[in-house]
Amino acid sequence: MVLSSLAWAPPASCRQHESHVPKPPAQLHRGGCSPRSLSYKSSPVAGGGVVLGRCRWRMEVVATAAAAAPTSALPFAGDDASELRAEFLRVLRSRRKTAEGDLVVMKGEPVAEPMYQGGPPTREAMESCPKEEMEDFQDKLKEENLILITEEGEQGRLPVLILSLKESEEKKRPAIVFLHSSYKTKEWVRPLLEAYASRGYIAVAIDARYHGQRASSVTTYIDALISAWKNGDTMPFLFDTVWDLIKLGDYLSQREDVDPARIGITGESLGGMHAWLAAAADTRYSVVVPIIGVQGFGWAVDNDRWQARANSIRSLFEEARKDIGKSEIDKEVVQKVWDRIAPGLTSRFDSAHTIPAIAPRPLLIINGAEDPRCPLAGLSDVVSRATEAYERADLLENFKLIAEYEIGHQMTPDMVKAASDWFDQFLK
């Protein structure tokens, strides 16, 4: 593994997790609420679920406090991140089927045969993840299968898989959310869940929208993307799953065994994009490691480097091309598709704005140096803006980019190890 010229190494000694984010002003809690607002009242519902009282004003209170406090005192200062978060939340809410309701948690069932919408997945890189060796590990492992109701409708049922050790010396443990790539499922990341659980983490995975238990056929995801292009009523590319991850943050923050100040998030490819955008939207994700996911969508359109990303979901762009009346897919088609199914993705919510919004929380971006879907050239402005944000917080050591030499769009064992080290450094 080599570091790009834009990478920074953390110091040899790391501060405890309680000090890796500057202390917020008195009226703000780490997650954007007062500590009292993170206390939940629960009540049973029919079918065995539990209703969790919402932190209804969590995102808005950040923007309100930001407007009143001196810029130099705020952890979000520099990129107007609180305003960005509020704007992003408005977009996410704009295509919800109903008004927000209470979060409902229901018991799920293990999945014996996951629904993969692509070719047979490989787990070689994930299986290399550092793991604590122990006798009778499977007997010591606790598995939870849950369904969170994040909104009405079939896609509002969020399947969650959680692995942890049955016994722990810590009453409240760090948690990490692991997000799968396109066409895969939460079960695919099980090697990572087991490895991190063995080391004392609460390891969490979900099925993204139109994947896994939320898919009914091998074309469910593509069909949803095409439907969004034609009807403009959903946002199946990235944004709808980000909504689910905000709701997942609500749930994890109130679990008795999770330290709400130590919730990490990571993912590969599509999952890496989900991780970066969810962390930009929700400050409760305190340590962030997107793997082969961060890219400049607007830069790719402007510099004619959109082809690799578009080809990964080509059926969508072919359908759009025909509807627009073009003989071939070009940058105009690509721009129109992004504007329709993920409004703001090439502008206000692109990585040049949303990556700096993660500062000053620890952020490790891991890409392949030769990845055509995430070209390094498209990250120059992203890195420059992020560097400024972390420098303003006097926490430049919290930001690092790794570009693995001669690697394209794939997750490698070195990437898995780097992510593991980063989480151990900042969450343990």
N, C-alpha and C positions, 0 to 999 in steps of 0.2 A: 504494500500500500504506500502511496506517496501523497503528500499534501500538495494541493495547488498553491500557486504563489499568493492566493488570496486566503489561505488558511491560517488560523492562529492556534497555537498550542496553549492549553490551560496551564496555570501555575502548578508546581509540584505539589503544593499543599492546597487543599480545598476547604473553604469555609463550610460549616454545617449548613444543612438545607434551610434552616431558619434565617440565614443571612444572605442567601443568594439573590434575593429581591430587595431593593431598597424599601425601608419601612414606609408604608403609605400614610397619607394624612389621616388624622383621627377619624374623619367621617367615612373612611373607606376601609373595607376588609379586603384581604387578598383577592377574593373572588368577585369583588364588586359590590358586596352587601355588607351591612353591619353584621357582626357575629350573630346577633339575635335572628337576623333574617335567614340564616342557614339552619335554624332549628325547624324540624318538620313535625307536623302532626299527622299521624296515620290512622286510617280507619279501614276495616274490612269491607269488601264489596262482593257482590254475587260472583260465584265462579272461583273463589279462592284468592282473588287479587287484593291488593292493598292500595289505597289512594294516599299519595304523598302530597301534603300541602305545598304549593308552588312558591318559589322565590320570584313572584310575579314581576317585581320591578328591578331584578338584578342587573340587567343590561342598562336600563335607563338611569339608574342611580349613579353609575360611573360617569355618564355624560353630564349629569347635573352637578356632581361634585367637581368634575374637571373644570366646568365653567366658572366655579366659584373660587377654586384654589389657585395659588400662584403656580405658574407653569413649572418653575424650578422644583416645586415640591412634589410633583406628580410622577409616578413611575411610567406613565404613558407619554410624557412630554416629548416634543420634537417632531412627531409625525401626525399629530392630532389623532392619535390612535383611538381615544375614547369616542370621538365623533365618527370615525370610520366604523367602529364596532356598532354604534347605534344605527348607522346607515345600513350596514350589512344585515343587521337584525330586521330592519324594516323590509328589506328585499326578501329575506327568508320568510317572513310572515305574510308577504303579499300573495303567495300562492298556497297557503295552507287552506285546507278544505273547510275548516270551521275555526271558530275562535278558540283560543287556548283553553284547555281544560286541565283538571288535576292529573298529575302523572300517576298512572296505574301500573302496579307491578304484579305480574302473574307467574305462576309456576309453568315452566316449559318442560320439554322432554328431550332427552339425548337424540342426536341424529345418527342413525346407523349408516345411511348411504347419502352423503352430501350431494347436492345438485351442482356439478361443475358445468359451466356453459362453454368452456374451451377444451383444449386437449388435456391429457393427463398431467397434473401438476407435479413438479419436483420439489423435494424438501431438503435437498442436500445442504444448502446454505443454512437453513434454520436449524437443522440437526447438529450443526457445529457450535451452536450457542453454548457458552459456559454453563455448566450444570453442577449443582452440589450432589456428589455421590452419597447415597444413603441406602441402607438396607430397607427392603420392603417399601420402597418409595410409593408405589401405587396404592398401597394400603394407607399410607399417611396423607394421601392427596384427597382433598375435598373438591368435588365438582358440583357446580350449580348451573342449571339451565333455566333461564328466565325469559319472560316476554314483557317488555315495557310498552305501554300504549302511549305513543308520542303525539298522535293525532288520530282523528277518525279515519276509517277506511282500512283496507287490507294492508297497504304499505305503511300504515301507522303502527303496525305491530313489529316492534324491534326485538329480534332474537338476540339474546346475550348468553355467552358462555364464560364462566368464571372458574378458574382453578386457583387453589391456595392450599397451604398446609393446614391440616386440622388443628395442630397445636403450634403456638408461637409465643415467644417471650414478650413480643410487642403487643400491647393491647390494640394500638392503631398502627397499621402497616402502610408502606407506600404501595400505590396501585399504578399499573401501567395498562393502557389500552392499546391493543395491537389490531391493525387494520389490514385486511387482505387486499390483493390486487384484483384487477378486472377478471370477471368470470369465475372467481373462486369463492370460498366460503370461510366462515369463522373456524370451522374444523381444520382447514388447511394450515392454520398457524398454530396448531396444537403443540408441535415441538417447541416453539418459543414459549407458549404458556407454561408448559411443564418445566422448562429450564428456569424461567424466572420464578415460578412458584417454589421450586426447590431451594431458591436463594432467599426466600422470605417475602416475596412480593405477592400482592393480590393481582393475578394476571387475568385480563379481561379481553374478550374479543366479541365482535358483533358481525352480523350479516349486513352489508351495505344495502341500500335500496335496490330492489330487483335482483338480488343475489341470494344464494343459499335457500333458506326456508322462505324467503320472500319471492322466489322464482317458481314458476310452474312449468317451464320448458327451457330448452337450451337457447332459445332466442328471446327470453323475457327482457333482458337488459337492453338489447338492441331495439326491440319493439318499443320499449318505454322511451328511448331516446328519439326514435322517429315520431312517436305520438306527441312528445313534447315539442318537437319542431313544427308539427302540423297544427297543434292546438294551443300551444303556449300556456298550458294550465298547470304544468308541473316542472320541476327542475331536477331530473334524475341524474344529470351529470354534476356531481360534487355537492351542489347546494342542499338538496333534500337530505342527504346523509349528514351534512354539517348540522342541520336542525336536530337530527336524532342524537348527534354527539353532544349538543348542548343539553338535551334532556337526559342523556346518560350521565353528564356531569352533575345534574340535579340529584340523580339517584346515588352515584358514588359518594358524593359529598355528605350524605346523611347516613351512610352505612357505619355501623358501630366499629367495624374492624378496619376502616380506611381512614388514614390521616388526610383530611381535605386539603392540607397545604402541600401534600406530596403525591400528586396525581400526574403521571407522565403520559405521553401519547406518541405513538410511532406507527409507521405503516410503509408498505412497499408499493411503488408505482401509483395506481389509483388510491391506495391506502395512504401513501405519502402525501398526495394532494389533500386528501381528507384531513390528515393530521395537521398539516400546515394551516389550512383554512379554519379548522375547528379551534386551533390554538390562537389564531388571530381574533376569532370571534369571542372566545371564552377564556378569560384569564385564569380560571381554575386549573387549566392544563399548565402545570408549572414547569415542566421540562419536556422539550419537544425534539423529536428526531425523525424528520421525514427522509425516507430512503428512496432514491431515484424517482422523486415526485416533483421537486421544485423546478419550475420553468417560467419563462416569460411568455405568456400567451400573446400579449400585444406585440412584443418584440418579434415573435415568430411570424406573425402576419406581416408586419412592416418589413421584415428582412427575408421574406419568402422561405422561411424554414418551418412551415407548418405541416409539411407532408407526413412526416413520421407519426406525429400525434394524430392527424386526421385518419391515417391508414389504420390505426388501431381500432377505430370504430367507423370504418369506411362506408358501411351500408347507410349510415345516417347521412353522410355527406353526399353520397350518390342520390339519395332521395331528395335532398335539398337542391342539388344541382338540377334535377329534372323539374322540380317545382318552380325554380327560378328561371328556367329556360336556357341554361348554359350547356355547352357541348362537353365541357370538362370541369372538374373541380378546380377552382382557383381561389385566390385570397379573398375575393368578394364573397364567395360562397361560404368560406370558413368564417369570415367576420359575421355574416348574417346568422349563421348557425349559433355561434357563441352568444351573440346578442339576444337570440331568441330563447335558448335553453339555459343559459347561465348569465343573465344580464350583469354587466360590469366586470366580467372575467378578464377582458382585455384592457380594462381601464382602471377604475377605482379599486377593484378587488383583485387586481393582478398582483404578482409577487413583489413588485417594486414598492407597493404600498402595504400589503398585508404581512410580508415578512418583517419589516421594521416594526410593525405593530406588536410583534411578539416580545420585543425588548422590554425590560431587561432580563426576562426569564431565559434560562440556559437553552440555547438552540444549536443543535448540530445538524447541518445539512450534508447529506451523503449522496453523491452522484457518481456515475461513471464518466470518466473524462471524455469518452467517445460516444456518449449517449445521444442519438439523434432526436429523441423525444424531449430531452431536457438539455439542449445545447448550452455548454458553458458560456459561450459568447453572449447568450441572452441573459446571463446572470450578473453581468458587470455592473449595471445600474442597481440591481437588487442588493448586491454585496456592498456597494458604495453607500447606499442609503441605510442599510442595516448597521454598517460600521459606525456611521454617524450617530445612530440611535443608541448603540451600546456605549460609544465613547461619551455621550452626554450623561449617561447613567454611571460613568466611571466603572463599567463592568465589561470591558472588551473581551475579557477572558471567558465570558459566557457565550460567546459567538464563535463558531468554527465551521468552516466548509472543508469537506474532504472530497476530492475528485480522484477516483481510483484509476490509475494509469492503464490505458489500453482496454478499458471495460466499457461496454455499451449499455444497453438497457437491461441490466440484470443485477440481482442482489447476490453478493458474494459472501463467503465466510468472513473475510476481513471487514466487510461492512457490518455484519452481524456482531462481530467482536467489538468494533468501535462503538456501536450503539449501546451494547451492554456496558462497556466501560463508562460511557457518558452517564447513563442512568445510575450506575453505582456511585459515581462521583458526586452527583447532585441530589439523589433521592435517599441514599443510605444514611 
